[in-house]
Amino acid sequence: MKIKTSLLLTGSLFVALAGFAPAHAAVDADEAKKIAKRNDCFKCHAEDKTKKGPSYKAIAAKFKEKKLGEKDAIKQMTAGYKVKLEDGTEEEHKIIDTKDPKELSNLAQWILNR
């Protein structure tokens, strides 16, 4: 009987602690940067300074302010919307060259967590 109780308590503790695990895997910053580099994202964006486009830090702040998330970031990267540049001109945002949901999610999370 003692063994059953111990196993039940151990199992319950495991299930309870699993609730504290993050909903998504940790961001692989190196992989996200590789995808960004491959797609020339750094031509217009930097992590923390404005270039032709806003910094990733500014993008993350804007998404947070507007209560937008990963799905919205992925849509922005894959839809080819027109974007307004820092100089006031507009152009179509380049579409990311991957359709892999894991890669898109990782890149979006990397940007949003600046």
C-alpha positions as CSV (number, residue, x, y, z in Angstrom):
1,M,0.0,0.0,0.0
2,K,2.9,2.3,0.8
3,I,4.3,1.8,-2.7
4,K,1.0,2.7,-4.4
5,T,0.7,5.8,-2.3
6,S,4.2,6.9,-3.2
7,L,3.7,6.2,-6.9
8,L,0.4,8.1,-6.8
9,L,2.0,11.1,-5.0
10,T,5.0,11.0,-7.4
11,G,2.8,10.9,-10.4
12,S,0.6,13.7,-9.1
13,L,3.7,15.9,-8.4
14,F,5.0,15.2,-11.9
15,V,1.6,16.3,-13.5
16,A,1.5,19.4,-11.3
17,L,5.0,20.5,-12.2
18,A,4.4,19.8,-15.9
19,G,2.0,22.7,-15.7
20,F,4.9,25.1,-15.0
21,A,6.7,24.1,-18.3
22,P,6.6,26.7,-21.1
23,A,3.9,26.2,-23.7
24,H,6.6,26.4,-26.5
25,A,10.2,25.3,-26.8
26,A,13.0,27.8,-26.0
27,V,13.9,30.1,-28.9
28,D,16.9,29.1,-30.9
29,A,18.4,32.5,-31.5
30,D,21.2,31.2,-33.7
31,E,18.7,29.5,-36.0
32,A,16.4,32.5,-36.1
33,K,19.4,34.8,-37.0
34,K,20.4,32.3,-39.8
35,I,16.9,32.5,-41.3
36,A,16.9,36.3,-40.9
37,K,20.3,36.6,-42.6
38,R,19.3,34.2,-45.4
39,N,16.3,36.4,-46.1
40,D,18.2,39.7,-46.0
41,C,16.2,40.9,-43.0
42,F,19.2,42.6,-41.5
43,K,19.3,44.8,-44.6
44,C,16.4,46.8,-43.2
45,H,16.2,45.7,-39.5
46,A,18.7,45.5,-36.6
47,E,18.1,44.1,-33.2
48,D,18.1,47.4,-31.3
49,K,18.6,50.3,-33.8
50,T,16.5,51.7,-36.6
51,K,17.7,51.2,-40.1
52,K,15.6,51.3,-43.3
53,G,12.9,49.6,-41.1
54,P,12.3,49.6,-37.4
55,S,14.5,47.6,-35.0
56,Y,13.3,44.2,-33.8
57,K,13.1,45.8,-30.3
58,A,10.6,48.4,-31.6
59,I,8.7,45.8,-33.5
60,A,8.3,43.7,-30.4
61,A,7.2,46.7,-28.4
62,K,4.6,47.6,-31.1
63,F,3.2,44.0,-31.2
64,K,3.0,44.0,-27.4
65,E,1.3,47.3,-27.3
66,K,-1.3,46.2,-29.8
67,K,-1.6,42.8,-28.1
68,L,-0.5,41.0,-31.2
69,G,1.3,37.7,-31.1
70,E,3.2,35.0,-32.9
71,K,0.5,34.3,-35.5
72,D,0.4,38.0,-36.4
73,A,4.1,38.2,-36.7
74,I,4.2,35.1,-39.0
75,K,1.4,36.6,-41.1
76,Q,3.4,39.8,-41.4
77,M,6.5,37.8,-42.6
78,T,4.6,35.6,-45.0
79,A,1.9,37.8,-46.6
80,G,4.0,40.4,-48.5
81,Y,2.1,43.4,-47.0
82,K,3.1,46.9,-47.9
83,V,5.1,48.5,-45.1
84,K,6.0,52.1,-44.5
85,L,9.7,52.7,-44.2
86,E,11.5,55.2,-41.9
87,D,11.9,57.6,-44.8
88,G,8.1,57.6,-45.4
89,T,8.2,55.5,-48.6
90,E,6.3,52.3,-48.9
91,E,7.3,48.9,-50.3
92,E,6.1,45.3,-50.2
93,H,7.7,43.5,-47.3
94,K,9.8,40.5,-48.5
95,I,8.2,37.1,-47.9
96,I,10.3,34.8,-45.7
97,D,11.5,31.8,-47.8
98,T,10.4,29.0,-45.5
99,K,7.1,27.4,-45.0
100,D,8.3,25.3,-42.0
101,P,6.0,26.2,-39.1
102,K,8.7,25.5,-36.6
103,E,11.2,27.8,-38.3
104,L,8.5,30.5,-38.6
105,S,7.5,30.2,-35.0
106,N,11.1,30.3,-33.8
107,L,11.8,33.4,-35.9
108,A,8.6,35.1,-34.7
109,Q,9.4,34.3,-31.1
110,W,12.9,35.6,-31.4
111,I,11.7,38.9,-32.8
112,L,8.9,39.2,-30.3
113,N,11.1,38.5,-27.3
114,R,13.5,41.4,-28.0
